[in-house]
Amino acid sequence: MLCTVKLKFINNFNLKFLFLILNISMTIIFKAKTPEAYHIKIMIEILANNIKTGCFEVDEDGISLCMMDQHRKTLINLILNAENFALYKFESDKMYLGINLNHLHKMLKSIKKKDSIELFIDDASPTELNIRVIPKENNRTTTSTVKIQNIQNLVIDVPTGYGKPITVVSSDYSKMTKELNSISNIINVSAKNHSIKFACDAGSILKRAVSLGDYEEDDDDTKDTYAQEFYSEQLCRITKISGLSTNIKIYIGKPLMLSSNIGGLGKIDVYIKSKEQIESEISIDQEVDSFDSD
């Protein structure tokens, strides 16, 4: 009986010692911690609504992503600066993390506004992204893992040449897109001076127009400086942007650009092509295909 007790004690001691050795030998090659877990959650939800698999570029400067959706109608360009994290550690060559965004969003879905989050990768499991969610009360820490996929990182030219933005309240933008999407699948976007108008017409049966920004009565007599049609579902895919910052900046051009802070962590820019741009590109592609077949 005494021998059995000693044997169990020795086995338990060996297991604990082995576990300690494994922990010591495990090196963290990437770790980012922030109390802004909620903003990370909203950012990933916006990405998941537009892109299936994201390619995140991680280095000593921070975390970035620049990708288009599958149909090349929307471009998202974002950066989370290393200096804005409470803790940021990176000890590796530049990494490209292919992440299924629906899976990642599922792991973040339960995050509350006051939670903290810690993202990390260790050299023992370099193909796994670990996600630790820490509530404010620190009484129920959850650790999840998402598989890192091999994905080709494409270099995308980001549109330039925009003028001054029109600043709007982000919650007003989200409310507007939901309302107009329920009326029509096409939204007319026009701008003048410091305001931007979103309008839709459901076969002359239902009509609605919403003006955002610094609207003045004199604007009614001013000619539009911009007018384009957009598919409402594209504008609706980023309605969650209201959870990132109080205001968003809208830059008039082709494509339309919407810019927002990601809490205090960084910035996200979303470029949305107009109906005219999309149809023009489809026409060009068809001409190229026809030429190649000949």
Residue frames relative to the residue before (quaternion, step in Angstrom):
aa qw qx qy qz dx dy dz
M 1.0000 0.0000 0.0000 0.0000 0.00 0.00 0.00
L 0.6531 0.5147 -0.2951 0.4706 3.59 0.99 -0.94
C 0.6383 0.5310 -0.3122 0.4617 3.58 1.02 -0.85
T 0.6432 0.5324 -0.3173 0.4497 3.57 1.02 -0.84
V 0.6506 0.5118 -0.3060 0.4702 3.58 0.99 -0.90
K 0.6539 0.5115 -0.3059 0.4660 3.59 0.97 -0.88
L 0.6435 0.5331 -0.3127 0.4517 3.56 1.02 -0.87
K 0.6497 0.5084 -0.3122 0.4710 3.58 0.98 -0.88
F 0.6443 0.5300 -0.3174 0.4509 3.57 1.01 -0.89
I 0.6564 0.5116 -0.2975 0.4678 3.57 0.98 -0.93
N 0.6570 0.5127 -0.3109 0.4571 3.61 0.96 -0.90
N 0.6594 0.5043 -0.3024 0.4684 3.57 0.97 -0.89
F 0.6377 0.5289 -0.3141 0.4636 3.54 1.06 -0.86
N 0.6568 0.5196 -0.2987 0.4577 3.58 0.97 -0.90
L 0.6462 0.5225 -0.3132 0.4597 3.57 1.01 -0.86
K 0.6642 0.4974 -0.2986 0.4714 3.56 0.97 -0.90
F 0.6497 0.5179 -0.3107 0.4617 3.55 1.03 -0.84
L 0.6432 0.5192 -0.3129 0.4678 3.56 1.04 -0.87
F 0.6401 0.5273 -0.3135 0.4625 3.57 0.98 -0.88
L 0.6428 0.5255 -0.3104 0.4628 3.58 1.03 -0.84
I 0.6448 0.5224 -0.3112 0.4630 3.56 0.99 -0.86
L 0.6569 0.5158 -0.3060 0.4570 3.56 0.96 -0.92
N 0.6565 0.5139 -0.3067 0.4592 3.57 1.00 -0.82
I 0.6450 0.5198 -0.3124 0.4649 3.55 1.05 -0.83
S 0.7022 0.4726 -0.2665 0.4609 3.57 0.98 -0.88
M 0.6046 0.5558 -0.3582 0.4441 3.59 1.22 -0.37
T 0.1168 -0.8091 0.5751 0.0314 3.58 -0.69 1.10
I 0.3710 -0.7097 0.5560 0.2224 3.56 -0.91 0.94
I 0.1717 -0.8067 0.5587 0.0870 3.58 -0.63 1.08
F 0.7863 0.0568 -0.0582 0.6124 3.58 1.27 -0.31
K 0.1419 0.7671 -0.6179 0.0982 3.54 -0.97 0.91
A 0.0332 0.7755 -0.6288 0.0459 3.55 -0.98 0.94
K 0.0122 -0.8127 0.5813 -0.0365 3.55 -0.71 1.09
T 0.0885 0.7932 -0.5954 0.0921 3.57 -1.01 0.88
P 0.4624 -0.6604 0.5078 0.3035 3.58 -1.15 0.54
E 0.6050 0.5732 -0.3428 0.4334 3.60 1.30 -0.10
A 0.0561 0.8335 -0.5442 0.0778 3.58 0.82 1.00
Y 0.6325 0.5597 -0.3342 0.4184 3.58 0.99 -0.84
H 0.6585 0.4989 -0.3128 0.4687 3.59 0.98 -0.79
I 0.6048 0.5324 -0.3467 0.4802 3.59 1.11 -0.67
K 0.6388 0.5367 -0.3142 0.4529 3.57 0.96 -0.89
I 0.6830 0.4786 -0.2871 0.4712 3.61 0.84 -0.97
M 0.6273 0.5409 -0.3330 0.4507 3.58 0.98 -0.81
I 0.6781 0.4818 -0.2866 0.4753 3.58 0.91 -0.93
E 0.6221 0.5362 -0.3468 0.4530 3.61 1.05 -0.68
I 0.6301 0.5183 -0.3264 0.4773 3.59 1.02 -0.78
L 0.6520 0.5084 -0.3095 0.4698 3.57 0.96 -0.88
A 0.6736 0.5126 -0.2943 0.4438 3.59 0.89 -0.97
N 0.6389 0.5317 -0.3199 0.4548 3.59 1.15 -0.59
N 0.7641 0.3540 -0.1786 0.5089 3.57 1.24 -0.37
I 0.8012 0.2011 -0.0602 0.5603 3.58 1.04 -0.80
K 0.4292 -0.7135 0.4907 0.2568 3.59 -0.95 0.84
T 0.8009 0.0461 0.0129 0.5969 3.58 0.79 -1.05
G 0.2087 -0.8046 0.5478 0.0943 3.54 -0.65 1.13
C 0.2355 -0.7414 0.6102 0.1504 3.54 -1.18 0.66
F 0.1115 -0.8133 0.5709 0.0177 3.56 -0.30 1.30
E 0.2439 -0.7474 0.6036 0.1328 3.54 -0.93 0.97
V 0.0463 -0.8147 0.5774 -0.0270 3.57 -0.65 1.14
D 0.1698 0.7605 -0.6145 0.1235 3.55 -0.90 0.98
E 0.7633 -0.3838 0.2427 0.4594 3.58 -1.25 -0.18
D 0.6478 0.5327 -0.3181 0.4420 3.61 1.22 -0.37
G 0.7311 -0.3807 0.2479 0.5091 3.58 1.18 -0.42
I 0.5640 -0.5676 0.4826 0.3561 3.52 -1.34 -0.47
S 0.0383 0.8145 -0.5762 0.0550 3.59 -0.79 0.98
L 0.0555 -0.7672 0.6378 0.0395 3.53 -1.33 0.35
C 0.0433 0.7685 -0.6371 0.0402 3.57 -1.04 0.83
M 0.2586 0.7818 -0.5130 0.2423 3.57 -0.16 1.30
M 0.3366 -0.7036 0.5854 0.2213 3.52 -1.32 0.44
D 0.5530 -0.5789 0.4649 0.3780 3.55 -1.23 0.36
Q 0.7428 -0.4400 0.2744 0.4234 3.57 -1.29 0.27
H 0.7511 0.3875 -0.2026 0.4947 3.59 1.01 -0.81
R 0.4271 -0.7452 0.4219 0.2903 3.57 1.36 0.21
K 0.4053 0.7042 -0.4761 0.3364 3.57 1.02 0.85
T 0.7906 0.1973 -0.0721 0.5752 3.56 1.17 -0.66
L 0.1418 -0.7701 0.6190 0.0613 3.55 -1.00 0.91
I 0.0937 -0.7844 0.6117 0.0417 3.57 -0.94 0.93
N 0.0223 -0.7857 0.6170 -0.0375 3.54 -0.82 1.08
L 0.1087 0.8195 -0.5515 0.1114 3.59 -0.56 1.13
I 0.0853 -0.7710 0.6292 0.0493 3.52 -1.31 0.47
L 0.1195 -0.7311 0.6684 0.0668 3.54 -1.07 0.91
N 0.2902 -0.8063 0.4934 0.1490 3.57 -0.37 1.24
A 0.5548 -0.6402 0.4262 0.3175 3.56 -0.90 0.97
E 0.6693 0.5357 -0.3017 0.4172 3.59 0.94 -0.88
N 0.6619 0.5226 -0.3064 0.4415 3.59 1.23 -0.39
F 0.5665 0.5716 -0.3901 0.4475 3.58 1.28 -0.07
A 0.5621 -0.5863 0.4575 0.3620 3.57 -1.17 0.58
L 0.7691 0.0052 0.0126 0.6389 3.56 1.16 -0.73
Y 0.0859 0.7831 -0.6121 0.0689 3.57 -0.87 0.94
K 0.0265 0.7949 -0.6001 0.0859 3.53 -0.67 1.20
F 0.0868 0.7867 -0.6054 0.0839 3.56 -0.84 0.99
E 0.0793 0.7994 -0.5852 0.1104 3.56 -0.55 1.20
S 0.5607 0.5503 -0.4050 0.4676 3.54 0.47 1.25
D 0.5781 -0.4889 0.4747 0.4488 3.51 -1.34 -0.10
K 0.6992 -0.4503 0.3270 0.4487 3.57 -1.23 0.35
M 0.1768 -0.8053 0.5621 0.0662 3.58 -0.87 0.99
Y 0.1837 -0.7402 0.6356 0.1195 3.54 -1.22 0.66
L 0.1158 -0.8275 0.5491 0.0154 3.55 -0.43 1.25
G 0.1813 -0.7677 0.6083 0.0883 3.55 -0.59 1.17
I 0.0276 0.8247 -0.5587 0.0834 3.57 -0.47 1.21
N 0.3968 -0.6669 0.5740 0.2614 3.57 -0.97 0.90
L 0.3456 -0.8029 0.4498 0.1834 3.57 -0.33 1.25
N 0.5972 0.5440 -0.3662 0.4618 3.59 1.12 -0.51
H 0.6478 0.5040 -0.3092 0.4804 3.58 1.02 -0.82
L 0.6607 0.5080 -0.3083 0.4586 3.57 0.95 -0.88
H 0.6508 0.5114 -0.3186 0.4621 3.58 0.96 -0.84
K 0.6158 0.5531 -0.3405 0.4460 3.57 1.06 -0.75
M 0.6690 0.4986 -0.2902 0.4686 3.58 1.06 -0.76
L 0.7298 0.4227 -0.2247 0.4881 3.59 1.21 -0.52
K 0.4373 0.7665 -0.4120 0.2267 3.55 1.29 -0.33
S 0.7137 0.4681 -0.2638 0.4494 3.61 1.00 -0.72
I 0.4280 0.7240 -0.4527 0.2961 3.61 1.27 -0.03
K 0.2427 -0.7572 0.5943 0.1206 3.55 -1.03 0.92
K 0.7229 -0.4976 0.2811 0.3883 3.57 -1.27 0.43
K 0.7592 0.3812 -0.2153 0.4817 3.63 1.00 -0.68
D 0.4475 0.7005 -0.4466 0.3311 3.59 1.27 0.18
S 0.2997 -0.7000 0.6109 0.2169 3.52 -1.35 0.37
I 0.1727 -0.7843 0.5881 0.0962 3.56 -1.22 0.45
E 0.1108 -0.7687 0.6283 0.0461 3.51 -1.17 0.74
L 0.1168 -0.7746 0.6204 0.0377 3.56 -0.77 1.09
F 0.1508 0.8100 -0.5569 0.1047 3.58 -0.83 0.89
I 0.1497 -0.7399 0.6510 0.0800 3.51 -1.36 0.54
D 0.1432 -0.7860 0.5947 0.0900 3.58 -0.94 0.86
D 0.6146 -0.5979 0.3758 0.3515 3.54 -1.18 0.55
A 0.5685 0.5853 -0.3886 0.4280 3.60 1.24 -0.24
S 0.7842 0.1119 -0.0576 0.6076 3.59 1.18 -0.63
P 0.0287 -0.8625 0.5052 0.0034 3.60 0.53 1.16
T 0.6659 0.4787 -0.3104 0.4807 3.62 1.22 -0.18
E 0.6643 0.4585 -0.3127 0.5007 3.58 1.22 0.40
L 0.2210 -0.7422 0.6190 0.1306 3.55 -0.98 0.93
N 0.2028 -0.7913 0.5702 0.0876 3.55 -0.65 1.16
I 0.1228 -0.7914 0.5983 0.0266 3.55 -0.98 0.93
R 0.0419 -0.7999 0.5987 -0.0061 3.56 -0.57 1.15
V 0.1340 -0.7915 0.5950 0.0382 3.57 -0.67 1.17
I 0.0947 -0.8131 0.5742 -0.0102 3.54 -0.71 1.15
P 0.3371 -0.7475 0.5340 0.2057 3.63 -0.52 1.12
K 0.6632 -0.5104 0.3625 0.4102 3.57 -1.22 0.41
E 0.6793 0.4842 -0.2812 0.4744 3.57 1.06 -0.82
N 0.2994 -0.7996 0.4693 0.2253 3.57 1.34 -0.29
N 0.4999 0.6782 -0.4076 0.3522 3.58 1.10 0.68
R 0.7861 0.1874 -0.1254 0.5755 3.59 1.23 -0.03
T 0.0203 -0.8264 0.5609 -0.0454 3.55 0.26 1.30
T 0.1246 -0.7976 0.5891 0.0360 3.56 -0.87 1.01
T 0.0892 -0.7901 0.6054 0.0369 3.56 -0.91 0.93
S 0.0420 -0.7956 0.6038 -0.0262 3.56 -0.77 1.11
T 0.2332 -0.7678 0.5833 0.1261 3.53 -1.27 0.40
V 0.0885 -0.7714 0.6291 0.0364 3.55 -1.03 0.87
K 0.4858 -0.6836 0.4728 0.2706 3.55 -0.94 0.94
I 0.3005 -0.7262 0.5909 0.1819 3.56 -1.01 0.85
Q 0.2091 -0.8006 0.5550 0.0853 3.56 -0.73 1.10
N 0.4806 -0.6102 0.5349 0.3326 3.53 -1.29 0.41
I 0.1123 0.7930 -0.5857 0.1244 3.56 -0.69 1.09
Q 0.4631 -0.6834 0.4928 0.2752 3.54 -1.03 0.82
N 0.2876 -0.7550 0.5668 0.1611 3.56 -0.85 0.98
L 0.1741 -0.8042 0.5639 0.0703 3.57 -0.48 1.21
V 0.3631 -0.7069 0.5633 0.2261 3.55 -1.02 0.82
I 0.0767 -0.8142 0.5754 -0.0129 3.56 -0.61 1.18
D 0.3899 -0.7026 0.5457 0.2377 3.54 -0.97 0.90
V 0.2781 -0.7672 0.5598 0.1441 3.55 -0.70 1.13
P 0.5084 -0.6634 0.4512 0.3128 3.63 -0.81 0.96
T 0.0996 -0.7859 0.6094 0.0332 3.57 -1.11 0.75
G 0.6388 0.5875 -0.3687 0.3329 3.54 -1.32 -0.18
Y 0.4141 0.7124 -0.4696 0.3170 3.58 1.20 0.44
G 0.4228 -0.6919 0.5284 0.2516 3.55 -1.23 0.59
K 0.7763 -0.2811 0.2359 0.5126 3.56 -1.14 -0.65
P 0.4379 -0.7226 0.4718 0.2522 3.60 -0.99 0.81
I 0.3660 -0.6410 0.6116 0.2847 3.51 -1.41 0.16
T 0.2391 -0.7945 0.5458 0.1173 3.57 -0.59 1.15
V 0.0033 -0.7991 0.5998 -0.0404 3.58 -0.82 1.05
V 0.5501 -0.5791 0.4788 0.3643 3.56 -1.25 0.42
S 0.4802 -0.7205 0.4192 0.2730 3.59 -0.63 1.12
S 0.6426 0.5185 -0.3335 0.4550 3.61 1.00 -0.74
D 0.6147 0.5336 -0.3443 0.4678 3.61 1.12 -0.63
Y 0.6264 0.5293 -0.3334 0.4650 3.58 1.04 -0.78
S 0.6747 0.5037 -0.2980 0.4497 3.59 0.86 -0.97
K 0.6547 0.5100 -0.3050 0.4672 3.57 0.96 -0.89
M 0.6504 0.5377 -0.3059 0.4408 3.57 0.97 -0.90
T 0.6841 0.4919 -0.3007 0.4469 3.59 0.82 -0.95
K 0.6378 0.5199 -0.3269 0.4648 3.59 1.02 -0.74
E 0.6618 0.5121 -0.3054 0.4545 3.58 0.95 -0.88
L 0.7219 0.4491 -0.2571 0.4594 3.58 0.78 -1.02
N 0.6078 0.5620 -0.3498 0.4386 3.58 1.10 -0.64
S 0.6492 0.5164 -0.3138 0.4619 3.60 1.14 -0.60
I 0.6770 0.4776 -0.2816 0.4840 3.59 1.28 -0.30
S 0.8152 -0.0549 0.0932 0.5690 3.58 0.88 -0.96
N 0.4525 -0.6816 0.5014 0.2817 3.55 -1.23 0.46
I 0.6862 0.3780 -0.2747 0.5575 3.57 1.34 0.13
I 0.0916 -0.7827 0.6147 0.0343 3.57 -0.94 0.94
N 0.2852 -0.7434 0.5844 0.1562 3.55 -0.89 1.01
V 0.1066 -0.7948 0.5969 0.0265 3.58 -0.76 1.07
S 0.0613 0.7842 -0.6130 0.0743 3.56 -0.78 1.07
A 0.1268 -0.8035 0.5802 0.0405 3.55 -1.17 0.60
K 0.0774 0.7600 -0.6438 0.0430 3.50 -1.26 0.59
N 0.8380 0.0599 -0.0913 0.5346 3.55 -1.02 0.87
H 0.7835 -0.3074 0.2375 0.4850 3.62 -0.64 -1.11
S 0.6609 0.4804 -0.3175 0.4813 3.60 1.17 0.40
I 0.1843 -0.7603 0.6151 0.0974 3.52 -1.27 0.50
K 0.1829 -0.8043 0.5613 0.0678 3.57 -0.92 0.94
F 0.1519 -0.7538 0.6361 0.0637 3.53 -1.04 0.95
A 0.0626 0.8170 -0.5662 0.0898 3.59 -0.68 1.07
C 0.0574 -0.7867 0.6132 0.0419 3.55 -1.20 0.54
D 0.1486 -0.7756 0.6119 0.0448 3.54 -1.24 0.61
A 0.1591 -0.7983 0.5773 0.0636 3.56 -0.49 1.22
G 0.7905 -0.3366 0.1733 0.4815 3.55 0.24 1.30
S 0.6249 -0.5717 0.3103 0.4318 3.58 1.11 0.75
I 0.5215 0.6157 -0.4260 0.4092 3.59 1.25 0.19
L 0.7816 0.0719 -0.0162 0.6194 3.54 1.00 -0.93
K 0.0098 0.7865 -0.6168 0.0294 3.54 -0.99 0.89
R 0.0954 0.7798 -0.6174 0.0406 3.53 -1.15 0.63
A 0.0519 -0.7805 0.6228 0.0165 3.56 -1.11 0.77
V 0.0815 -0.7879 0.6103 0.0122 3.55 -0.97 0.92
S 0.1611 -0.7843 0.5948 0.0717 3.58 -0.78 1.06
L 0.0902 -0.7929 0.6025 0.0126 3.56 -0.90 0.98
G 0.6605 0.4844 -0.3764 0.4328 3.55 -1.18 0.52
D 0.7037 -0.4298 0.3444 0.4489 3.55 -1.25 -0.45
Y 0.0114 -0.8423 0.5364 -0.0519 3.56 0.30 1.33
E 0.0640 -0.7831 0.6185 0.0156 3.56 -0.99 0.92
E 0.6171 -0.5780 0.3853 0.3698 3.57 -1.13 0.65
D 0.6094 0.5706 -0.3489 0.4258 3.58 1.09 -0.66
D 0.5417 0.6401 -0.3951 0.3752 3.57 1.21 -0.45
D 0.5635 0.6170 -0.3856 0.3913 3.61 1.16 -0.52
D 0.7177 0.4222 -0.2374 0.5003 3.57 1.16 -0.62
T 0.6019 0.5645 -0.3489 0.4442 3.56 1.30 -0.04
K 0.4783 -0.6781 0.4827 0.2800 3.55 -0.99 0.86
D 0.5430 -0.6203 0.4579 0.3327 3.57 -1.07 0.78
T 0.2985 -0.7455 0.5688 0.1777 3.55 -1.01 0.84
Y 0.7769 0.1384 -0.0683 0.6105 3.57 1.31 -0.19
A 0.1344 0.7788 -0.6052 0.0961 3.59 -1.00 0.82
Q 0.1761 0.7705 -0.5882 0.1714 3.56 -0.63 1.19
E 0.3579 -0.6976 0.5734 0.2377 3.55 -1.29 0.44
F 0.0937 -0.7891 0.6066 0.0255 3.55 -1.10 0.82
Y 0.4856 -0.6067 0.5302 0.3391 3.54 -1.23 0.52
S 0.4798 -0.7160 0.4290 0.2703 3.57 -0.67 1.13
E 0.6175 0.5632 -0.3593 0.4153 3.61 1.04 -0.67
Q 0.6039 0.5498 -0.3587 0.4521 3.60 1.14 -0.54
L 0.6762 0.4835 -0.2848 0.4774 3.55 0.94 -0.92
C 0.6547 0.5327 -0.3031 0.4424 3.58 1.12 -0.71
R 0.5987 0.6074 -0.3602 0.3779 3.58 1.11 -0.56
I 0.7390 0.3461 -0.2282 0.5311 3.58 1.23 -0.24
T 0.2635 0.7908 -0.5173 0.1939 3.62 1.14 0.47
K 0.6073 0.5766 -0.3529 0.4174 3.61 1.12 -0.55
I 0.4364 0.7152 -0.4485 0.3114 3.58 1.28 -0.12
S 0.5582 0.6148 -0.3818 0.4057 3.58 1.22 -0.44
G 0.6413 0.5316 -0.3196 0.4517 3.60 1.23 -0.38
L 0.6250 0.5652 -0.3319 0.4240 3.59 1.28 -0.13
S 0.7990 -0.0701 0.1023 0.5883 3.56 1.01 -0.83
T 0.6219 -0.5609 0.3974 0.3751 3.58 -1.21 0.46
N 0.8033 0.1752 -0.0675 0.5652 3.59 0.99 -0.87
I 0.1423 -0.7364 0.6465 0.1396 3.51 -1.32 0.38
K 0.3131 -0.7308 0.5749 0.1933 3.55 -1.20 0.53
I 0.1684 -0.7858 0.5912 0.0683 3.55 -0.85 1.03
Y 0.1563 -0.7898 0.5911 0.0492 3.55 -0.72 1.13
I 0.3535 -0.7557 0.5208 0.1809 3.54 -0.73 1.13
G 0.4353 0.6741 -0.5139 0.3033 3.55 -0.90 0.93
K 0.4421 -0.6415 0.5390 0.3202 3.55 -1.31 -0.24
P 0.4711 -0.3509 -0.7723 0.2418 1.53 -0.82 2.39
L 0.6214 -0.4976 0.4385 0.4171 3.56 -1.37 0.14
M 0.1583 -0.8051 0.5675 0.0687 3.59 -0.91 0.90
L 0.0855 -0.7660 0.6364 0.0315 3.55 -0.97 0.97
S 0.0721 -0.8218 0.5650 -0.0175 3.56 -0.73 1.09
S 0.0417 0.7986 -0.5972 0.0627 3.56 -0.99 0.88
N 0.4792 -0.5977 0.5473 0.3370 3.54 -1.25 0.47
I 0.3020 -0.6945 0.6137 0.2232 3.57 -1.22 0.52
G 0.7373 -0.3071 0.1546 0.5816 3.54 0.38 1.27
G 0.7155 -0.3719 0.3048 0.5069 3.56 -0.74 -1.08
L 0.5017 0.6994 -0.3820 0.3364 3.57 1.32 0.26
G 0.7839 -0.2176 0.2038 0.5446 3.57 0.97 -0.80
K 0.5153 -0.6344 0.5025 0.2820 3.52 -1.21 -0.64
I 0.1162 -0.7706 0.6222 0.0742 3.55 -1.19 0.65
D 0.1044 -0.7690 0.6294 0.0396 3.57 -0.98 0.93
V 0.0984 -0.7913 0.6029 0.0256 3.56 -0.86 1.01
Y 0.1371 -0.7898 0.5964 0.0414 3.58 -0.74 1.11
I 0.0692 -0.8190 0.5693 -0.0161 3.58 -0.63 1.17
K 0.3466 -0.7528 0.5267 0.1891 3.57 -0.72 1.09
S 0.4654 -0.6689 0.5087 0.2778 3.54 -1.11 0.76
K 0.6802 -0.4693 0.3728 0.4219 3.56 -1.32 0.25
E 0.6323 0.5392 -0.3198 0.4551 3.57 1.04 -0.80
Q 0.6611 0.5047 -0.3081 0.4619 3.59 0.92 -0.90
I 0.6626 0.5179 -0.3046 0.4472 3.57 0.90 -0.95
E 0.6834 0.4815 -0.2854 0.4687 3.59 0.88 -0.94
S 0.6284 0.5350 -0.3317 0.4570 3.58 1.06 -0.73
E 0.6717 0.4903 -0.2957 0.4701 3.59 0.96 -0.87
I 0.6195 0.5314 -0.3392 0.4679 3.60 1.06 -0.73
S 0.6490 0.5255 -0.3056 0.4575 3.57 1.00 -0.88
I 0.6524 0.5060 -0.3071 0.4734 3.58 1.00 -0.87
D 0.6471 0.5210 -0.3157 0.4583 3.59 0.96 -0.87
Q 0.6535 0.5124 -0.3119 0.4618 3.58 1.00 -0.81
E 0.6385 0.5196 -0.3214 0.4680 3.57 1.05 -0.76
V 0.6391 0.5214 -0.3147 0.4698 3.58 1.04 -0.84
D 0.6491 0.5116 -0.3084 0.4710 3.58 0.96 -0.92
S 0.6566 0.5135 -0.3097 0.4574 3.57 0.97 -0.84
F 0.6437 0.5206 -0.3073 0.4692 3.55 1.07 -0.84
D 0.6635 0.5085 -0.3018 0.4583 3.59 0.96 -0.89
S 0.6586 0.5153 -0.3176 0.4471 3.60 0.99 -0.78
D 0.6297 0.5233 -0.3318 0.4686 3.56 1.18 -0.58
